[in-house]
C-alpha cells in the first residue's frame, strides 16, 4: 500500500480572527513546509517544528482545521491524532498546521494564599487541569510562599498557584511542588522502555540504552553489577535499595531477555539530575537529528536543551563528547577517513584523468600531507589565466587540525580561480617545498611565473629553486603587519594608520619618484620605520621596482575563497572535506561558465569597464608624434608612448595592468587602431571561457576502500594532536587573521 505523503504548511506568529460567519482566519506570521506521511511519529514532527521556529518543544501546541470546517481547531497531541489529520486530508497535497506557542507562567506570590487548604473559587464549572500546563521553565522554579508547609522527604506537598486562563474563566487550584525533572516532557516517552520479566531486546546495546532511558524517565541512578556481552545485572545506586534487574542472552534465539526484576524502590527513587546515566551514546542519540539541521549546535545549548527536555544536568564536557560522538555517527570516523586516502587519490585520478592526487606518510605510517589538483583547474590555469599564482595557508579546526595550503590564480575577470590545495600536518618550510614540487610539472609554461606570497625565508628559497626564473612578489599586507609589529617607539593608532597609508601609496606608485615621496612622508614620522621599509626588499613588493608581471595585484588574499570553503567543511573527516571542496570548485566552474556564455563583450565585464573608464579620459588629451613609433601625450602630465614596444607608456599604467592606459588609448585612436587589440589576451572573454571549459567529475563512495590487487599503505591519523578539545572558533587565512592592525 502506497504511503500517503503530505506537505505540512506550518504557520506561526500571527493570531486567529473571527469572520462574520464565525469561521476563523489566520493572517501573517512565518510559514515553513515539512513533509509528513502516515509513518511520521508525533514526537519527531513536534521536535522538527520546535527546531524550525527556534522554540522549546515543551511550549509547542499543534492545531489544524478539518477540511470544510474552519470554525473548530483540532489539537494534535499524539501519534493517533497525527494519523487522523493525515487521513482527513487524504485527497489533498497540503495541510495547514498552526503552531501555537503556549506561554508558561510562573506562579505569582501575590495571588497565592499562605494556607495550603484553599479550594477552587469563582467557578461555575470546574475544568480539569491539562497536565501539559504543569510545566515550569528550568530557569524559573515556583516561588514558595512563607508559611507553606513542606517536607523535604516528600515531593508531593502542594501549594496554591494562580493560573492565567482564557477570558471569562478563572479559578485557583492546588498544584504539586515537585522537581522540574518529574515533568520533563522529553523523557515521558521512556516511562515504559523497561516493562518487566520476559521483555526481549535484539542486542545488549539496545537493552543498555533502554535501561538508561528508563532510569532517566523515572529519575534514579543505577550501577552495573555484571555487564558483559551475554548478561547485564544492575541495581539502584542508593545504598540498601531493593530495585534490581537482570537480563541475559537466550541460547535458542540469541535475544536478550529480562529474567528477573524487582521494580520497587525502597529508597523512594530519589530524583537524580546529575547526568550519571546520560552516557556519551545517549547524548549523541538525542542531539544527532538536530545536528543535521544545525551543525553549529553548541555544547552549552545541548546542556540547556537536555535540562529543559529531560531534566538531566550535564556538564559541558559530557555535552561536547556527546556532540562529537553524534558527529562521528553522521559523518563517519575521522580516524577511518585517513585510511581511505589511498583509495581517494586513486579515485580522483581515475574519474578525472590528468588530475594530481598524492599523499605521504611518516615512518610510523601516520598522515603527513595530501596534495590535490583537478585537471579542470590545471587546464584552466594554463589555458586562460595570467602566469600569476597566489600562495596562502589556512588553519584547519578539524579533530586533528593541520593546515590547508592553497594556490589560486586570477581569471580574466579578476575572480579567484582555484588551482591546487594541500592538507598538511603543519605549515613548515619543508611542507611548502613539497607543495611547490607537486605543483611545478602541472603549471609550467613558457612565460615566467609570478608568485604572490609571504616573504618567509623558506618559501622564498623554495620558489627561486623550484621555479627558476620566476618572480616572488611579497604580499603587501604581510609587509604592513610586520612593520607595525617591529615598529619601535610609542605611536598612536592614528599615526600608525597614516604610516600604513603611505606604505600602500609607495607600493602602488608606478614611478620611482612617487615611491620616494611616500616613504619620505614616513621618514618624517619615524626614522626607524623608514629604515625598516628600505631594508624590507621593496624590489619584491613595490610597483616601481618589481621586475615581474603581477598585474597590479599586491596582496595574496585570493586564498580567502578556500578559507570560506574550508570553514564550512573543517569539522568533516579529511576525505569528506576534500570532497566538499571539490563540490565547491565544481559549482564555481559550472556557474561561471554559464555566466560567461551570456557575455557579448570582447573583454570580461570588469576589464571592459576599466577600459571604458580609461577611454573617457582621452578627450582631454593631445597627441603629438615625435619620431617613428614614439608619441608625446599632453594632459595633466606629459607622457611618452612607444607603440613599437609592447605595453610601453611612461606613466607605467599600461605595463602594470595589461590594459592600455588613457595615454596609450589616445595614441591608438590617433593612428586608427582598435584599443582591444592592445589588451592582454588574458582579459578576453575567449580566455575566460577557456579557463572554465573543463568540468570536474564526481567521485563516488569517497569513504569506501577500492578493491585493489596492490597492497595499499595503511594511513593513520597524525601522531601529534594538540591536547584538549579542538577550538571551533573560525579563524581566517594567515593573511586574514593578521589583517586587523
N, C-alpha and C positions, 0 to 999 in steps of 0.2 A: 504494500500500500504506500502510495507516494506521500511524502511528508509535506504538510501544509506549511508554507513559509509566508510570513507577513513582514511588512516594514512598519515598525512601531515609530510613529512620529511623536517623540517625547517633547512636551512643551512645559515650560516653567517660567515663573517670573511675572505673570500677569494675574488678573483677577476675573472671576466669573461675573457676568452681568445678566440680569433678568430682563428678557424681552417682553413685549406686550402679551404674547401668547404663553407666558410663563416658561418658555424654553430658556436655556442658559447658553450664553455665548462667551467665548474666550478670545480676547484680542491682545496682541502684543507679546512681550516676553521673548525668551530664546527657544529655539527648537533644534533638536538633533534626531537623527534617524538610527535605528538599531534593527537588525534582522532578528526575528524570533520565529520559532516553529513549535510544533507540539512536543518536541524533545527538550525545549528550553526549561530550565529549572527556575523557579521564582527567585530563590536566593541569588542565583547568578545574574538574573535580569535586574534585580534590585541593586546589586553591587555595581553593575555596569552603569546603571542610571546615576547612582551616587557619585561614581568617579567622573562621569560625563559632566555633571553640574557642579562638581567640586564641593560636595556637602557630605555630612556624616550619614551613613546608612541608617542610623537609628532615627533620623529625623525625616526620612523619605516616606511619603504616602502616595500610592499609585492608584489612579482612578480612570474610568472611561465611561462612555455612553454606549448603551445597547443600540444597534442600528435602528433608526426610526424613532428613537426616544431621547430627546435632549433635555428632558426635564429631571431625570434621575441619574445621579452619578453612582456608578458601581465601583466598589473598592476591590482591589486585588491584594490579597494578603497571604496566599499560599499557592502551592502548585496547582490545586484543583481550580482555584479562581482564575489563574493564568490560562489553564487549559480551556475553561469555559469561554474566556474572552476570545481566544483564537477560534473556537468553534462558532461563536456568534458572528464572527467576521469572515466566515469561510468563503464567501463569494467576493470578498474584497482583496485588494492588493495591499492596502494600508489600513492602519488603525490609529486613531488619535488617542494618545495617552497623556494624561495630565499629572504632572509631578507636583505634589503639594508638600511644601516644607513645613513640618509641624514644629512649632516653637516650644521648646522645653523651658518651663518657667520654674525657677527655684522658689520654694516656699517663702512667703513674706512674714517676718516675725510679727509685724504689727497686726496682722489679721489672724494670728494663731493664739487662742486662749491658753492660759498656763496649765489648765487641767487637762488630763488625758481622757476625761469621761464625757466630753462633748459629743453631741449626736447631730445628725442631719437636721438642718433648719431651712426655712424658706423654700420648701419644696412641695409641690402638689403631687409630683411623681418622682420617686427616687430612681435615678438612672444608674445602671451598673457602671463601675469604673473600668474602662478598657485597660487591660494590662499593659498595652503599648504606651499608655500615658505615664506608667510608673517607671520612668527612666529619668535618671539625673545625670547631667553632664559631668564628666570625670573631674572637671576643674571646679565644679560648684556643688558641694555637698550640702544637704539640708542644714539650716541653722536651727539648733535645738534650743527652744525657749527655756529660760530659767524656771526651775520648779518642775520640769518634766522628770518623771521617774524612769531611769534607765538602769538596766542590769548589764554589766559588762559581759556576763556569761550568756546572756540571752539576746540574740539578734532579731527578735520578733516583737519587741516592745514597740508601741505605736504612739505617735503624737498627731496633733491636728494640723492640717495644712489647707490653705485656700487654693482651689484650682480654678484658673480662668476658663470660663465656658462660653459658648456662643451666646449672643444677646438673647435675653428672655429666660435663661436658665441659670440658676446659681445655687450651689449647695456647698456645704462643708462636710467632709467626711474624713475618717482616720486613714492614714497611710502608714505603712510599716517603715521603721528606720532599720534598714538592712544595708550591708555593704554594697557598694555600687556593683561589685562583681556578680552579685546574685541576679542582676538584671542585664548582664552583658548579652545583647541580642545575638551576637555572632556565635556564641557558644551554646545557645539553646538547641541548635540542631544536633549537638553531640550528646545530648542527655542519654540517648539510648544506643550509643555505639557499642556498648557492652550490655548484653541483655541477660546473661547468666549461663549456667551449665548447659552444655550441648551446642552452644553457638560456635560456628566454624568460620575459619579465615583461610584464605588461599596461601598465605605465607606468614612467616614470623614477623617480617617487616610490617605487613598490614595489621597484624594483631597488636604489635607495639604501638603503632600510630593510633589505632582505635583506643587503646588503653590510655594513652596520653590525652587524647581528646576527651575521653570520659572523665578523667581526673580534672581536667581544666573546667569542663562543664559543671562538675559537682564540687569544684573548689577544694581539692585536697591534694596533698603531695604523697607520692609513694616511693618506695625504693625496691630494687630488684634483689631477690634472694638467690634466684637462679636465672641465668639469662644466656642461653646459647642457641645454636641453630635448631635444636629439637624441642626445647622446653623453656618456658618462662614462668617464674613464680615471683609474685610481688605482694608486698604488704604495705599498709598505711605507714607513713613515716612517723606518725605520732606514737610516742612510747606507750606500749600497752594496748593500743587499739586492736580490735579483733578483725578489722577489714583485711581480707586476704583473697588472692585469686591465683589459680594455677592452670596453665594451658600447656599442651604438648602435642606432638605430631602423631597422627593416626597412621599405623603401619599399612593399612589397606589403601587409604585414599591419599596419604601424604598431606592431608589438610591439617591445619592447626585447630584443635578443639579445646574449649574450656572444660576442664574436668571437674574442678571444684571451685566454689566461690562463696565467701561469707560477705554479703553486701552491707552488713551493718557496721556503722562506725560507733564504737563505744567512746571515741574521743570527741564526738559531736561533729566531726567533719569540719573542723575549723577552717575558716577562709584562708586561702593561701594565694597571694598575688605576686609572689617574688619571681615567677617565671621559671620555677625549678623544673617543671615538666615541659616547658617550651624549648624543645631541642632545636638545633640548627635546622634539621629537616622539617620540623613542624613550622617554624617561622618561614622557611623557604616556600612551603606549600601554601601559606597564607598570602605571601606577597608576590608570588610568581605571576599571577594574572595581571596584577596592577603594574608590574614592571614591564609587561608587554606594551602597555599603553603609555606609561610614564617612566621611561628609562632613567630619569633623573630623580626617582623616588629616593629620598634621603633617609638614612637610618634614624635620625631624630623624628621624622614623620612616621616611620614604622613604629617606633616606640609609642608615640601618641595614639596612632590608629589602633594598635593592638590593645592598648589600655582601654580605649573607648569601646572597641567592639567585643573584646573577650575578657576584659577585667584583669589582664595579666600585666604585671610590671616587668618589663625587660630593661636591661641596661643597654647602653649604646653598643657595646661590643657584641652582645647577643644579636642585636638587630643587624649590625654590619655583617656578621658571619652568616646570618640567615639570608641576607640580600645576596652575598657572594655565592652562596650555595644555589639560590634560585637563578642567578645569572648563569651559573655553570650549567644548570639543567636546561635553560632556554637556549644558550649559545653554544654549549659544548665545553669541553675541558680545555683550558689554556695549555696544560701540560701535554695533552694528547695532540694538540694542534702542531706543536713543534715536530712531532714525529711524522707529520704529514707533509712537511716541507719538501722532501724529495719528490713525492707524488705531485705536489702543487707545481713545482718547477717543470716537471715533465709534461704536465697537462697544459701549462701556458705555452710551451714551445710546440706542443702537438696541435693545439687548437688555433694558435696564432703563429704560423711559420714566419721565421725572421725575427722573432722576439728573443730577448735575452732574459734568462731567469736562472740564477745560480746562487748557491749558498756555501758557506764554510762553517766548520765547527772547530772547537778547540780540541786539544789532545784527549780530553775526557768525553768527547762527543757532545758536549754542551753547545748550545747555539752561540754563534759568533756574529754572523752578518748574512744578509739576504739582499740581492740586487735584482730589480725588476725593471725592464723597459720593453714596452709592447712595440711590435713592428709598426703599428699605425702612428705611434709617437715618433719613432726614429725616422720613418719615411717622411712624415710631415715636417720634421725639423730640417732634414736635408733638402727637401724639395721646395719648401715655401718660406722658411724662416730666415731671418738675418743670422749671420755667424756670430751670435751673441748668446751666452749662457749665463744664467743666474744660479749661484750655488747658495743654499741655505740649509739650516738644521732646525729641527723641531723636536722638543722633548715629548716623549710618549708617556702618558699616565696610565699605562696598562698594568696588569698584575705584575709583570716582570720589567716594566719600564723600558728603558733603552732610548734610542734617538732615531729620528727619521731624517735621512739626508736626501736632499732633493736637487734636481737640475731642471730648470724651466727655461723657456725661451719666450720671445716676444713675437706674436704673429703680426701680419700686415696691418692689423687694426689696433696695434699696441695692447692686445689682450694676452693674458697669460696662457702659454701653451706648455703642458706637462711633457717632459722628455723622459725622465728616469727618476727612480727613487730607490732608496735602500733602507732597510731596518738593520741597525747595528746595536751592539750592546752598550756602546758609549761613543761620544764624539771625541775621537783621537786623531792625531796626525796619520797614524797607520791606517785607520778606517777610511779617512778621506783619500789617502793614496790608493787604497784598494778600490774605492768607488770610482775614481778617475780612470784607473786601469781598465775597469769593466766598460766604462763609457767610451773610451778612446776609439776602438775599432768601429763603433757604430755611428759616430758623429764626425769622423774625419772627412774633410772636404778640401778643395783646392785653396780657398782663401783662408787666411789665419783666423783662428777663433779669438774672441774676446770674452773673458770671464769677469763677471761682477760678483765679488765675494769679500768676505772678511780678509783682513791683511795678516791673519795669524801666520807665523813663520812656516809651520808645517805645510799649510795649504799653498802658500806662495811657492815653496820649493817643489811641491808635487806638480803644480800647474806648469812651471817652467821646465821641469824634467820630462813629464809625460807628453805634454803638448808643446813641443819645441817650436819656437817662432810665434807662439800665441801671446796674448796680452792679458795682464791681470789688472783690472780696474778695482781699486778698493771701494767698498761700499761707503758712501758719504755719511750715512747715519752712524756707522761704527766709528768713523773718524771724529764726528761731533761728540759722541758719547765718551770716547776715550779722552778727548780734550777736556771735557767737563770733569771727568774723574781725576785726571792728572793735574788739573789747574791748581796752582799754588796761590795762597792768599785768600782773603775774605772778600767775596763778591756777592752782591745781591742776586736774586733770581732774575731781576730785570736786566742787570748788567751782563749776566751770562747769556740771556736771550739775545741781547744786542750783538754780542760776540759771535754767537752761533749764526745769526742772520748774515753777518759779514763773512763768515766762513762759507756759507752757502753761495753768497754772491761771488766770492773768489772762485769757488769750484765751478760755477756755471758760466763765469766770464769767458767769452770766446777769445778775447785778446789779452796778451800778456800785461799790457799797461792797466787794464781793468782789474786783473788779478791783484797786482801790486797796490792799487788804490784801496781795495777792500782789506788786504792784510795790514796795510799801514793804519787803517782805522782801528784794527785790533791792537796794533803796537802801541797806539796812544793810550789804550786802556791797560794793557798788561804786556810788558816786555817778555815775560816768561811764556805767555800764550803765543806771542808772535814767534818766538824761538822754537816752541814746540811744533807749530804749524810748518815752519820752514824745514824742520828736521823730519817731518812725517811723510816724506817722499811724495810731494804734490804732483810729481810726474805720473803718479798712479791714480790720482783722483781728481785733478783739476783739468778742465777742458783745454785751457791754454797750453798745457804741457803734454797731455796724453797723446800717444802716437797711434793707438789702435782706434777702431771704429766702434763706439759704444752708443751711437745714435741718440746722444743726449740723455742716456739713462745712467744715473749716478748712484742709484741705490739698488740693493738686492731684495727688495720687498716683494718680488714676484713669488717668493715662497709662501706668501700668505694664503694662496689658494689651497696648497697642500695642507697648511695648518687647519683651515676650516674643515677640510675633509677628514683629517686625522682626528680633530676634536670630536667629531660625530661618531668615530669608529674606534677611538683609542681603548675602550673597555672590551672590545671583542678579542677573541683568540686571534693569533697572528695570521692564520690562513684566512679567516673571515675579514680581518682588517684589510688585508691585501685585496681581497675580492671586492670589498666595499669601495676602496679607492679605484679599482678597475671599473666598477659601475659608474663612478663619478666621471672618470675620463671618457668612458663610452658615451655618457649622456652629454658631456661637453662637446665632444666631436660631432655627435648627431645634431645637436641644437644649432651649433654654429654653421655646420654645413647647410642645414635647411635655411638659416637666415641669409647666408651669402647667395643662395640660389635666387633670392628676390632682388639682389642688388643690380642696379642698372648703370652704376658709375664705373669709370675705368679704375679708380683707386678705391681702397677701402674707405668707409664713411669718415672716420676720424682724420685720415690723411687728406681726403677730398676737402674737408672743412679747413684744415691747416693751409692747404694750397690756395683755397679761396680767400682766406684771410690775408695771405701774403699778396695776392693779386690785387686786393683792394688798395694796397699802399702804393701801387705802381703809378697811379695818376699824378702823384706829386713829385715824381722823379724825372730827371732829364738825363738822356743817354748821349754820350759823346764817344765816337770811335777814335781811338788814338792810332794804333798801328796794328794791322792784321786782325788777329782774333781778340785783341785786348780792348776793353771798353771802360770808359770812366762814367760812373753814375753819380749824379749830384742830387742831394736832398738835404736832410738834416745833417748828414755827414757825406763825405765823398768817398766812394768805394770803387775798387777796381775789380772787374770781372774778366777772366781769361777763359774764352769758350773752347780753346784747344785743350785745356787741362780740365779733366773731369772734376766737377763739383768745386770750382775754384772761385771764391769771392773773398775779398779782403775782410769782409765782416765776419767770416767764418761760419755763418749760419747754414750755408749750403753744405759745407763739409761735415758739420756736426750732426745734422738731422737726416741728410739724404734726400731732402726736398728742396727745390730751388727757393732761395730767399727772394725778397721783393726786388733786389738789385738784379739778380740773375733773370727773373721773370721779365723785367723791363728790357733787358738786352735781348732775350729770346723773342719777345714780341717785336722788337725793333728789326730783327733780322728775318722775321716772318716764319719763325719756327713754332712748334707746339710745346708748351711747358711740360705736358705729360711725358714727352719723350726724354725729359731730363730728370725724371723722378726715379728713385731707386726701384728696381723691379720687385723688391720685397713688399712694396706698398700696394701693388696692383691687386685687383680683385682676382685675377687669374692665379697669382701666387697664393693668395689667401685660400682659394678653393683647393689648391694642391696641398696646402697644409692639412686640411681636413678631409682629404679624399679617401683615406683608408679608414676602415672600421675595425673595432676590437670585437672579437668573437667571444661569446660567453664561455665560462669554464664550469662545467657541471661537476657536482659532487666534490667540492674543494676539500672537504674534510674526510673523504674516504680514501683509503690506500688503493693504489693501482696494482693490478696483477703483473708482476714483472719477473722475468727469469733471473735477472741480475739481482744480487743481494744489495739492498739499499742500506744506507747509513741510518742508524737509529739516532735521531737528533733529540736531545733532551733540553729542557729549559735552561736559560742562562744560570750559571752556577752561583753567581753572586746577586742576591736580591736585597735591596735596602731593608733594614729592619722596620717592623710595624706595618700598619696598613698603608697602601699607596694613597697619596693625595689625589683627590678628584677635582681640585681646582683647576680651571682651564688656564693654561699658560700658552702664550703665543710663540711664534718662532723666536730664535735668538735675536733676530733683528727687532721683532715686535716687543719682546719683553724688556728690552733695553731702551725702548723708544722714548718713554717719558723721562725728561731730564729734570 
